[in-house]
Amino acid sequence: MKKIALLVFACALFNCKGNAQDTKEKEKENFEITKTDSEWKAELSDAEYYVLRQAGTERPFSSALNKEHRSGTYHCAACDTPLFKSENKFDSGTGWPSFDQEIKGNVAFGTDTKIGYTRDEEHCATCGGHLGHVFNDGPKETTGERHCINGVALNFKPDNE
C-alpha cells in the first residue's frame, strides 16, 4: 500500500505544471511585420531564429558586439528596425550588450515567467522578435536601467556608413 501511495505522490509531483515550464506561446500580438514560422526560419540563421523567434538566450560573452565601440545604431537582426544608439551602450560585465535606454517606440515590453519568476522582456515593436530583458540595476547617473540584449538579435550600423 505504501508503494502505491508513493507512486501516486510521485506521479502527481512530476505532472504538476508551473509557469516556469509553460511553453505555450504568448498571445499573438499584431506587429507591422508578420511572417510564418517557415519564412522566419528561411531568413534567419539558426542562432537568430533561436533567440528572436523562440525567446532563447545566447551564451554570455559570445557576441562580437560586446567589444563594439564605434558610434552608430543597433538594429533588429530580423527586420532592421533601429533599437539602440551607441551612446547608450555600456559595459555591464554580464557578457551581453547592455544599454541604458532604448529608442522610444521601437522596443516593446512584456512579462516573462519562463524561469520561475517574473522578468521584464523586451522585443522589437515592429516584428515581435525577442531581444532580451530590462533590469533596474543600470547606471544610476542615467536611467538606472540595464537593457540586457542578445547580440545575435542585433545588427550594428556605424554612423560613417
C-alpha positions in Angstrom: 0.0 0.0 0.0 2.9 2.4 0.8 4.4 1.7 -2.6 1.1 2.6 -4.3 0.8 5.8 -2.3 4.4 6.8 -3.0 3.8 6.1 -6.7 0.7 8.2 -6.8 2.5 11.0 -5.0 5.5 10.8 -7.4 3.2 10.9 -10.4 1.3 13.9 -9.1 4.6 15.7 -8.3 6.1 15.2 -11.7 2.9 16.1 -13.5 2.4 19.4 -11.8 2.9 22.3 -14.3 4.0 25.7 -13.2 4.8 28.9 -15.1 8.4 28.0 -15.4 7.5 25.1 -17.7 5.0 27.0 -19.7 5.9 26.7 -23.3 2.6 28.0 -24.7 3.2 30.9 -27.0 2.2 34.3 -25.6 -0.9 35.8 -27.1 -0.4 36.8 -30.7 0.2 40.5 -30.9 -0.3 42.4 -34.1 3.0 43.5 -35.5 3.7 45.6 -38.6 5.9 42.7 -39.9 4.5 39.3 -39.6 5.8 36.1 -41.2 5.1 32.4 -40.9 7.5 30.3 -38.9 8.9 28.8 -42.1 9.5 32.2 -43.5 11.5 33.3 -40.4 13.5 30.0 -40.5 14.4 30.6 -44.1 15.5 34.2 -43.4 17.3 33.9 -40.1 20.4 31.9 -39.0 19.8 29.1 -36.5 21.1 31.3 -33.7 19.0 34.3 -34.7 15.9 32.1 -35.0 16.5 30.6 -31.6 16.8 34.0 -29.9 14.4 36.2 -31.9 11.6 33.7 -32.6 11.9 31.2 -29.7 12.9 33.7 -27.0 16.2 31.9 -26.4 19.4 33.3 -24.9 22.8 33.3 -26.4 25.8 32.3 -24.4 27.4 35.2 -22.4 30.5 36.8 -23.9 29.8 35.1 -27.3 28.8 38.3 -29.2 31.3 40.4 -31.1 29.0 43.3 -30.3 30.3 43.3 -26.7 33.5 44.9 -27.9 31.9 47.2 -30.4 32.8 50.8 -29.5 32.1 52.8 -32.7 29.4 55.4 -33.0 26.3 54.0 -34.6 22.9 52.3 -34.2 21.9 48.8 -33.3 19.1 47.4 -35.5 16.8 44.4 -35.2 18.5 41.4 -37.0 15.1 40.3 -38.2 13.5 43.4 -39.6 16.2 46.2 -39.5 14.3 48.4 -37.0 16.7 50.8 -35.2 16.5 49.8 -31.5 19.5 51.2 -29.5 22.1 54.0 -30.0 25.8 53.5 -29.3 25.8 56.5 -26.9 23.5 54.5 -24.6 25.7 51.4 -24.6 27.8 50.5 -21.6 29.9 47.5 -20.3 27.7 45.8 -17.7 30.2 43.0 -17.3 27.3 40.5 -17.8 28.5 39.2 -21.2 25.7 40.7 -23.2 25.5 44.1 -25.0 23.8 46.4 -22.5 22.2 49.8 -23.0 20.7 52.3 -20.5 17.8 53.2 -22.8 16.1 52.1 -26.0 14.9 54.1 -29.0 11.5 55.1 -27.8 8.6 53.4 -29.7 10.8 50.8 -31.4 11.1 48.4 -28.4 8.1 46.9 -26.8 7.9 45.3 -23.3 6.1 42.2 -21.9 6.3 39.8 -19.0 8.4 36.7 -19.0 7.9 34.0 -16.4 9.7 31.1 -18.1 12.3 30.6 -15.4 10.1 30.7 -12.4 10.0 34.4 -11.6 8.8 37.5 -13.4 11.2 39.5 -15.6 10.5 42.4 -18.0 11.1 41.1 -21.5 12.0 43.3 -24.5 11.0 42.6 -28.1 11.1 44.5 -31.3 8.0 46.6 -31.7 7.9 46.1 -35.4 8.3 42.3 -35.8 8.0 41.0 -32.2 11.4 39.4 -32.2 12.7 38.6 -28.7 15.7 40.9 -27.8 16.4 40.2 -24.1 15.3 41.7 -20.7 15.5 45.0 -18.9 16.6 45.3 -15.3 16.8 48.2 -12.8 20.5 47.8 -12.0 22.0 50.0 -14.7 24.0 53.2 -14.3 22.3 55.4 -11.7 23.7 58.6 -13.3 21.5 58.0 -16.4 18.2 55.9 -16.4 19.2 53.2 -13.9 18.1 50.7 -16.5 20.1 47.8 -18.0 18.7 46.6 -21.2 20.5 43.2 -21.4 20.2 42.3 -25.1 21.3 39.2 -27.1 23.9 40.3 -29.6 22.6 37.9 -32.2 19.3 39.8 -32.2 21.1 42.9 -33.3 22.9 44.2 -36.4 25.3 47.2 -35.8 25.3 50.0 -38.4 28.2 52.5 -37.9 27.4 56.2 -38.3 30.1 56.7 -41.0 28.5 54.3 -43.5 
